[in-house]
Amino acid sequence: MKTTYKFLSVLTLIALLTLTFATPALAFDGRGGDKVVIKADEVINDDFYVSAAEFVLDGTVKGDLIVFGQSITINGTVEGDLFAAGQVVIINGTVMDDARIAGAGLQIGNHAVIGSDLLVGGASLEMQNGSLVKGELVSGSGQALLAGNVNGNVLAGTAALQLDGNFGGNVDAYVDVTEETKSSPPMNMYMTNIPLSLPSVKPGLTIADNAKISGNLKYTSTMELPIPNGVVSGKVTRVQPQVSATQRVVAPTSAQIVGTWALDLLRTIITMILFGLLLGWLFPAFMKALPEKIKEQPWGSMGWGAISWAAFFFALFAIILVMIFGGWVFGFLTLGGVSGTIIWLGILALFGFTILFVLVTSYLAKIVVGDVMGKWILNRANPALAEHKVWPMVIGTSLLILIIELFRFPLLPFGFFGWLINFSVILCGLGAIWIWGREKMQANKTVQ
């Protein structure tokens, strides 16, 4: 067992050293609050992370800008990529690389320039006349008004699309419109609770007479839509949506339900036994001690298990708070490397705690309680066999899983009891681990 602990220690040390050496590459500046404003004469030399109710950039960000908030306005310059998500995102300035934005109301102002690709996800997108996307535009939105210029291709999936600008590549639009949906009211009639005036775009595809598509136009719609002459230089193609006939959903037979349930039961039992054998081989003393704790303190195990369950979620919440406040504090102090290390360590801790908790609640707890049950049964049937290293776990775990799944049997209305038994087993297992760990810590203090 010392070899195992040494191996895990080496892995942990390697991970920490990797984060230490990788810290300079993770340098960034970060700010947060109710309102964050970067003035016109201010320059951010690193990647910039912001979380605020309102954010306004009038200055310059030399790296990437990652911002989350309710209202986001970009009037200045972002020399890297822009990642923005909020209720309203407005770009009036320049993004020299890609822009990825998401929100309810998205607006690209008439002086805005996107140096590469623009990726959009939201309710409404408006590219005003004079705006420019030098790369490609990909939009998944409720509606989109494209009155600006896009040098590359346009890929849009939307219920309402209006093309008023110049497009240097192909336009591929999914704008499926039917007799029922073509009379739907525009989005600005019912989205009145955001601080941005949304354009009115008719359902389907609307192309202005002064628009220009240098490539091909392909649109998907059940209806033929009017395309002005001379607007599309290439080929115009309408794709009929694949409308499959309504298929009757055939409910599985009782025999199929029972067969699926039995197969899942067998697979679960085999998995539990294999996992139990592996744990017994790797950690024999640990796997022997946990059932004893349940036997000695059955109700205590249940109570401490409930505390352990709550403590896990409290620990996750505490880690998230440390990540947020640690990142903000050290980012404010321009110690970006320390902020990056805190965030990455927090992510690793969240991932590790979650994986460990899932393994304990899904497998370890049931194996431990199953071992207790197996010993109790064999003590009455064959006391000599009850002291065997394997058979109590195999028999008890198999029987425990069978009982839980019988109460979950899909043809019987006892699912709640199956869930209740399963949760009680999990609490007992967690409580046994809590008691074992507490006694270990007390024993170590006594020795010291």
C-alpha positions as CSV (number, residue, x, y, z in Angstrom):
1,M,0.0,0.0,0.0
2,K,2.9,2.4,0.5
3,T,3.8,1.9,-3.1
4,T,0.2,3.0,-4.1
5,Y,0.4,6.1,-1.9
6,K,3.9,7.0,-3.3
7,F,2.6,6.6,-6.8
8,L,-0.4,8.9,-6.1
9,S,1.9,11.4,-4.4
10,V,4.2,11.5,-7.5
11,L,1.2,12.2,-9.8
12,T,0.0,15.0,-7.5
13,L,3.5,16.6,-7.5
14,I,3.8,16.4,-11.3
15,A,0.4,18.0,-11.6
16,L,1.3,20.9,-9.3
17,L,4.7,21.4,-11.0
18,T,2.9,21.5,-14.4
19,L,0.6,24.2,-13.2
20,T,3.5,26.1,-11.7
21,F,5.4,26.2,-15.0
22,A,2.3,26.8,-17.0
23,T,1.4,29.9,-15.0
24,P,3.0,32.5,-17.2
25,A,1.0,31.4,-20.1
26,L,-2.2,31.8,-18.1
27,A,-1.5,35.4,-17.2
28,F,-4.6,37.7,-17.4
29,D,-6.2,40.7,-15.8
30,G,-9.6,40.4,-14.2
31,R,-12.2,42.7,-12.8
32,G,-15.8,42.5,-11.5
33,G,-18.5,44.6,-9.9
34,D,-21.8,46.3,-10.6
35,K,-20.3,48.5,-13.4
36,V,-16.9,48.2,-15.0
37,V,-15.7,50.9,-17.4
38,I,-12.4,50.8,-19.3
39,K,-11.7,54.5,-20.3
40,A,-10.5,55.6,-23.7
41,D,-6.9,56.1,-22.5
42,E,-6.7,52.8,-20.7
43,V,-4.8,49.9,-22.2
44,I,-5.0,46.3,-20.9
45,N,-1.9,44.5,-21.9
46,D,-3.1,40.9,-20.9
47,D,-6.1,38.8,-21.6
48,F,-9.0,40.5,-19.8
49,Y,-11.7,38.7,-17.8
50,V,-14.8,40.6,-16.6
51,S,-17.9,39.8,-14.8
52,A,-20.2,42.8,-14.2
53,A,-23.8,43.9,-14.5
54,E,-22.7,46.6,-16.9
55,F,-19.4,46.6,-18.9
56,V,-18.2,49.3,-21.2
57,L,-14.9,49.2,-23.2
58,D,-13.8,52.5,-24.5
59,G,-10.1,51.7,-24.3
60,T,-7.9,48.9,-25.7
61,V,-7.4,45.2,-24.8
62,K,-4.2,43.8,-26.2
63,G,-5.2,40.2,-25.6
64,D,-8.5,38.3,-25.6
65,L,-11.5,39.8,-23.8
66,I,-13.8,37.4,-22.0
67,V,-16.8,39.2,-20.5
68,F,-20.1,38.1,-18.8
69,G,-22.7,40.6,-17.8
70,Q,-26.2,42.0,-18.3
71,S,-25.2,44.9,-20.6
72,I,-21.9,44.7,-22.6
73,T,-20.8,47.5,-24.9
74,I,-17.6,47.4,-26.9
75,N,-16.7,50.9,-28.2
76,G,-12.9,50.5,-28.1
77,T,-10.5,47.9,-29.6
78,V,-9.9,44.2,-28.8
79,E,-6.7,43.0,-30.4
80,G,-7.4,39.4,-29.7
81,D,-10.7,37.3,-29.6
82,L,-13.9,38.5,-28.0
83,F,-16.0,36.2,-25.9
84,A,-19.1,38.0,-24.7
85,A,-22.3,36.7,-23.1
86,G,-25.1,38.9,-21.7
87,Q,-28.6,40.1,-22.0
88,V,-27.4,42.8,-24.4
89,V,-24.1,42.8,-26.4
90,I,-23.3,45.8,-28.5
91,I,-20.1,46.1,-30.6
92,N,-19.4,49.6,-31.9
93,G,-15.6,49.4,-32.1
94,T,-13.1,46.9,-33.5
95,V,-12.4,43.3,-32.7
96,M,-9.2,42.3,-34.6
97,D,-9.7,38.6,-34.4
98,D,-12.8,36.4,-33.9
99,A,-15.9,37.5,-32.0
100,R,-18.1,35.0,-30.3
101,I,-21.2,36.6,-28.7
102,A,-24.4,35.3,-27.1
103,G,-27.4,37.0,-25.6
104,A,-31.0,38.2,-26.1
105,G,-30.2,41.4,-28.0
106,L,-27.0,41.5,-30.1
107,Q,-26.1,44.5,-32.2
108,I,-23.1,45.2,-34.5
109,G,-23.0,49.0,-34.9
110,N,-22.5,50.9,-38.1
111,H,-18.8,51.6,-37.4
112,A,-18.0,48.1,-36.0
113,V,-15.3,45.9,-37.6
114,I,-14.7,42.2,-36.9
115,G,-11.3,41.3,-38.2
116,S,-12.1,37.6,-38.6
117,D,-15.1,35.4,-38.0
118,L,-18.3,36.3,-36.1
119,L,-20.2,33.5,-34.3
120,V,-23.5,34.4,-32.8
121,G,-26.1,32.7,-30.6
122,G,-29.1,34.5,-29.3
123,A,-32.6,35.8,-29.8
124,S,-31.9,38.8,-32.1
125,L,-28.9,39.8,-34.2
126,E,-28.7,43.2,-36.0
127,M,-25.7,44.1,-38.2
128,Q,-26.2,47.8,-39.0
129,N,-25.4,49.4,-42.3
130,G,-21.6,50.2,-42.4
131,S,-20.5,47.3,-40.1
132,L,-18.0,44.8,-41.5
133,V,-17.1,41.2,-40.8
134,K,-13.9,40.4,-42.7
135,G,-14.3,36.6,-42.1
136,E,-17.4,34.4,-42.0
137,L,-20.6,34.8,-40.1
138,V,-22.3,31.9,-38.3
139,S,-25.6,32.7,-36.6
140,G,-28.1,30.7,-34.7
141,S,-30.8,33.1,-33.6
142,G,-34.5,33.8,-33.4
143,Q,-34.1,36.6,-36.0
144,A,-31.3,38.3,-37.9
145,L,-31.1,41.6,-39.8
146,L,-27.8,41.7,-41.8
147,A,-27.5,45.2,-43.3
148,G,-23.7,45.3,-43.0
149,N,-21.0,43.7,-45.1
150,V,-19.6,40.1,-44.7
151,N,-16.6,39.3,-46.8
152,G,-16.9,35.5,-46.3
153,N,-19.7,33.0,-46.2
154,V,-22.8,33.3,-44.2
155,L,-24.4,30.4,-42.4
156,A,-27.6,31.2,-40.6
157,G,-30.2,29.1,-38.8
158,T,-33.1,31.4,-37.9
159,A,-36.9,31.8,-38.2
160,A,-36.5,35.3,-39.7
161,L,-33.6,36.5,-41.8
162,Q,-33.3,39.8,-43.7
163,L,-30.4,40.5,-46.0
164,D,-29.7,44.2,-46.8
165,G,-25.9,44.3,-47.1
166,N,-23.1,42.9,-49.3
167,F,-21.9,39.3,-48.9
168,G,-18.7,38.2,-50.6
169,G,-19.2,34.5,-50.3
170,N,-22.1,32.0,-50.2
171,V,-25.2,32.4,-48.1
172,D,-26.7,29.2,-46.6
173,A,-29.8,29.9,-44.6
174,Y,-32.3,27.6,-42.8
175,V,-35.4,29.8,-42.6
176,D,-38.2,27.3,-42.7
177,V,-41.4,29.1,-43.0
178,T,-44.9,27.7,-43.4
179,E,-48.4,29.2,-43.9
180,E,-48.8,29.2,-40.2
181,T,-45.5,30.8,-39.2
182,K,-45.3,33.5,-41.9
183,S,-47.9,35.6,-40.1
184,S,-46.1,35.4,-36.7
185,P,-45.6,38.7,-35.0
186,P,-42.0,40.1,-35.1
187,M,-39.8,39.6,-32.1
188,N,-39.7,43.2,-31.0
189,M,-43.4,43.1,-30.2
190,Y,-43.0,40.8,-27.2
191,M,-39.3,41.2,-26.2
192,T,-39.8,44.6,-24.6
193,N,-37.9,44.0,-21.4
194,I,-34.3,44.5,-22.6
195,P,-32.5,47.8,-22.9
196,L,-32.1,47.7,-26.7
197,S,-34.4,48.5,-29.6
198,L,-34.8,45.3,-31.6
199,P,-35.3,45.4,-35.3
200,S,-38.5,44.1,-36.9
201,V,-37.8,41.2,-39.2
202,K,-40.5,39.3,-41.0
203,P,-40.6,35.5,-40.7
204,G,-38.8,33.6,-43.5
205,L,-36.1,35.1,-45.8
206,T,-36.3,38.7,-47.0
207,I,-33.7,40.1,-49.4
208,A,-33.5,43.8,-50.2
209,D,-33.2,44.9,-53.8
210,N,-29.9,46.7,-53.0
211,A,-28.4,43.6,-51.4
212,K,-25.5,41.8,-53.1
213,I,-24.6,38.1,-52.8
214,S,-21.4,37.4,-54.7
215,G,-21.6,33.6,-54.3
216,N,-24.5,31.1,-54.2
217,L,-27.7,31.3,-52.2
218,K,-29.1,28.2,-50.6
219,Y,-32.1,28.4,-48.4
220,T,-34.2,25.7,-46.7
221,S,-38.0,26.4,-46.7
222,T,-41.2,24.6,-47.4
223,M,-42.3,27.6,-49.4
224,E,-40.8,29.2,-52.5
225,L,-39.6,32.7,-51.4
226,P,-39.2,35.7,-53.6
227,I,-35.6,36.5,-54.6
228,P,-35.0,39.9,-56.3
229,N,-33.4,39.7,-59.8
230,G,-29.7,40.5,-60.0
231,V,-29.0,40.2,-56.3
232,V,-27.4,36.7,-56.4
233,S,-24.4,36.4,-58.7
234,G,-24.3,32.6,-58.3
235,K,-26.9,29.9,-58.1
236,V,-30.1,30.0,-56.1
237,T,-31.2,26.7,-54.5
238,R,-34.2,26.0,-52.4
239,V,-33.9,22.9,-50.2
240,Q,-37.2,21.2,-49.2
241,P,-37.1,20.4,-45.4
242,Q,-37.1,16.7,-44.7
243,V,-40.6,16.4,-43.2
244,S,-41.1,12.8,-42.1
245,A,-44.6,11.4,-41.7
246,T,-45.8,11.3,-38.2
247,Q,-44.7,8.0,-36.8
248,R,-46.6,6.2,-34.2
249,V,-44.5,5.5,-31.2
250,V,-44.8,1.8,-30.4
251,A,-44.7,1.2,-26.7
252,P,-42.4,-1.7,-25.7
253,T,-44.1,-4.9,-24.7
254,S,-44.1,-6.1,-21.2
255,A,-41.6,-8.8,-22.2
256,Q,-39.2,-6.2,-23.7
257,I,-39.5,-4.1,-20.5
258,V,-38.7,-7.1,-18.3
259,G,-35.8,-8.2,-20.6
260,T,-34.2,-4.8,-20.5
261,W,-34.6,-4.6,-16.7
262,A,-33.1,-8.0,-16.2
263,L,-30.2,-7.2,-18.5
264,D,-29.5,-3.9,-16.6
265,L,-29.7,-5.8,-13.3
266,L,-27.2,-8.4,-14.4
267,R,-24.8,-5.8,-15.7
268,T,-25.1,-3.7,-12.5
269,I,-24.4,-6.8,-10.3
270,I,-21.4,-7.9,-12.3
271,T,-20.0,-4.3,-12.3
272,M,-20.4,-4.0,-8.5
273,I,-18.7,-7.4,-7.9
274,L,-15.8,-6.6,-10.1
275,F,-15.4,-3.1,-8.5
276,G,-15.6,-4.7,-5.0
277,L,-13.0,-7.3,-5.8
278,L,-10.7,-4.5,-7.1
279,L,-11.1,-2.4,-4.0
280,G,-10.6,-5.4,-1.7
281,W,-7.4,-6.3,-3.5
282,L,-6.0,-2.7,-3.5
283,F,-7.2,-1.6,-0.1
284,P,-7.9,-4.7,2.0
285,A,-7.7,-2.9,5.4
286,F,-9.9,-0.1,4.4
287,M,-12.6,-2.4,2.9
288,K,-12.5,-4.5,6.0
289,A,-12.8,-1.5,8.4
290,L,-15.8,0.2,6.8
291,P,-18.3,-2.7,7.3
292,E,-17.3,-2.9,10.9
293,K,-18.2,0.8,11.4
294,I,-21.7,0.2,10.0
295,K,-22.1,-2.9,12.3
296,E,-20.9,-0.9,15.3
297,Q,-22.9,2.3,14.6
298,P,-25.7,1.6,12.2
299,W,-27.7,4.7,13.0
300,G,-24.6,6.8,13.6
301,S,-23.5,5.9,10.1
302,M,-26.8,7.0,8.7
303,G,-26.6,10.3,10.5
304,W,-23.0,11.0,9.7
305,G,-23.8,10.1,6.1
306,A,-26.4,12.8,5.9
307,I,-23.8,15.3,7.2
308,S,-21.2,14.0,4.7
309,W,-23.8,14.5,1.9
310,A,-24.3,18.1,2.9
311,A,-20.6,18.7,3.5
312,F,-19.8,17.6,-0.1
313,F,-22.1,20.2,-1.7
314,F,-20.8,22.9,0.8
315,A,-17.2,22.0,-0.2
316,L,-18.1,22.5,-3.9
317,F,-19.7,25.9,-3.1
318,A,-16.6,26.9,-1.0
319,I,-14.3,26.0,-3.8
320,I,-16.3,28.0,-6.3
321,L,-16.2,31.0,-4.0
322,V,-12.4,30.7,-3.5
323,M,-12.0,30.5,-7.3
324,I,-14.2,33.6,-7.9
325,F,-12.8,35.8,-5.1
326,G,-9.2,34.6,-5.5
327,G,-9.3,35.3,-9.2
328,W,-10.8,38.8,-8.7
329,V,-8.5,39.8,-5.9
330,F,-5.2,38.7,-7.5
331,G,-6.4,39.9,-10.9
332,F,-7.1,43.3,-9.3
333,L,-3.6,43.3,-7.9
334,T,-2.4,42.4,-11.5
335,L,-1.0,39.1,-10.2
336,G,-2.5,37.3,-13.2
337,G,-0.3,34.2,-12.8
338,V,-1.6,33.6,-9.2
339,S,-5.2,34.1,-10.4
340,G,-4.7,31.5,-13.1
341,T,-3.2,29.0,-10.7
342,I,-6.1,29.5,-8.3
343,I,-8.7,29.0,-11.0
344,W,-7.0,25.9,-12.5
345,L,-6.5,24.4,-9.0
346,G,-10.1,25.1,-8.3
347,I,-11.2,23.4,-11.5
348,L,-9.1,20.3,-10.7
349,A,-10.5,20.2,-7.2
350,L,-14.1,20.4,-8.4
351,F,-13.4,17.7,-10.9
352,G,-11.6,15.5,-8.4
353,F,-14.2,15.9,-5.7
354,T,-17.1,15.2,-8.1
355,I,-15.5,12.1,-9.5
356,L,-14.7,10.8,-6.1
357,F,-18.2,11.5,-4.8
358,V,-19.8,9.7,-7.7
359,L,-17.6,6.6,-7.3
360,V,-18.3,6.5,-3.6
361,T,-22.1,6.9,-3.9
362,S,-22.5,4.7,-7.0
363,Y,-20.2,1.9,-6.0
364,L,-18.3,1.9,-2.7
365,A,-21.3,2.6,-0.4
366,K,-23.4,-0.2,-1.9
367,I,-20.4,-2.6,-1.8
368,V,-19.8,-1.9,1.9
369,V,-23.4,-2.2,2.9
370,G,-23.7,-5.3,0.8
371,D,-20.7,-6.8,2.6
372,V,-22.5,-6.2,5.9
373,M,-25.6,-7.8,4.6
374,G,-23.7,-10.8,3.3
375,K,-21.9,-11.4,6.6
376,W,-25.2,-11.2,8.5
377,I,-26.8,-13.8,6.2
378,L,-23.9,-16.2,6.2
379,N,-23.5,-16.0,9.9
380,R,-26.9,-17.6,10.1
381,A,-26.5,-20.0,7.3
382,N,-22.8,-20.9,7.4
383,P,-20.7,-19.0,10.0
384,A,-17.4,-20.3,8.6
385,L,-18.2,-18.9,5.2
386,A,-19.0,-15.5,6.8
387,E,-15.3,-14.8,7.5
388,H,-14.3,-15.4,3.8
389,K,-12.7,-12.4,2.1
390,V,-14.9,-12.5,-1.0
391,W,-18.2,-14.4,-0.6
392,P,-19.9,-12.1,1.9
393,M,-19.3,-9.1,-0.4
394,V,-20.4,-11.1,-3.5
395,I,-23.6,-12.5,-2.0
396,G,-24.6,-9.4,0.0
397,T,-24.0,-6.9,-2.8
398,S,-25.9,-9.1,-5.3
399,L,-28.8,-9.4,-3.0
400,L,-28.8,-5.6,-2.1
401,I,-28.8,-4.6,-5.8
402,L,-31.6,-7.2,-6.5
403,I,-33.7,-5.7,-3.7
404,I,-33.2,-2.1,-4.9
405,E,-34.0,-3.0,-8.5
406,L,-37.0,-5.0,-7.6
407,F,-38.6,-2.0,-6.0
408,R,-37.6,-0.1,-9.1
409,F,-39.2,-2.7,-11.4
410,P,-40.9,-0.6,-14.2
411,L,-44.2,-2.6,-14.1
412,L,-44.7,-1.9,-10.4
413,P,-45.6,1.4,-8.7
414,F,-42.9,1.1,-6.1
415,G,-40.2,3.3,-7.6
416,F,-40.1,5.7,-4.7
417,F,-39.2,2.9,-2.2
418,G,-36.3,1.8,-4.5
419,W,-35.0,5.3,-4.5
420,L,-35.4,5.5,-0.7
421,I,-33.5,2.3,-0.1
422,N,-30.8,3.3,-2.5
423,F,-30.4,6.7,-0.8
424,S,-30.3,5.1,2.7
425,V,-27.6,2.7,1.5
426,I,-25.6,5.7,0.2
427,L,-25.9,7.5,3.5
428,C,-24.7,4.5,5.5
429,G,-21.7,4.1,3.2
430,L,-20.8,7.8,3.5
431,G,-21.2,7.7,7.3
432,A,-18.9,4.7,7.6
433,I,-16.2,6.6,5.7
434,W,-16.8,9.7,7.8
435,I,-16.4,7.7,11.1
436,W,-13.4,5.8,9.8
437,G,-11.7,9.0,8.7
438,R,-12.5,10.8,12.0
439,E,-11.0,7.9,14.0
440,K,-7.9,7.8,11.9
441,M,-7.3,11.5,12.5
442,Q,-7.8,11.1,16.2
443,A,-5.4,8.2,16.3
444,N,-2.8,10.2,14.5
445,K,-3.2,13.1,16.9
446,T,-2.8,10.7,19.8
447,V,0.4,9.3,18.4
448,Q,1.9,12.7,17.8
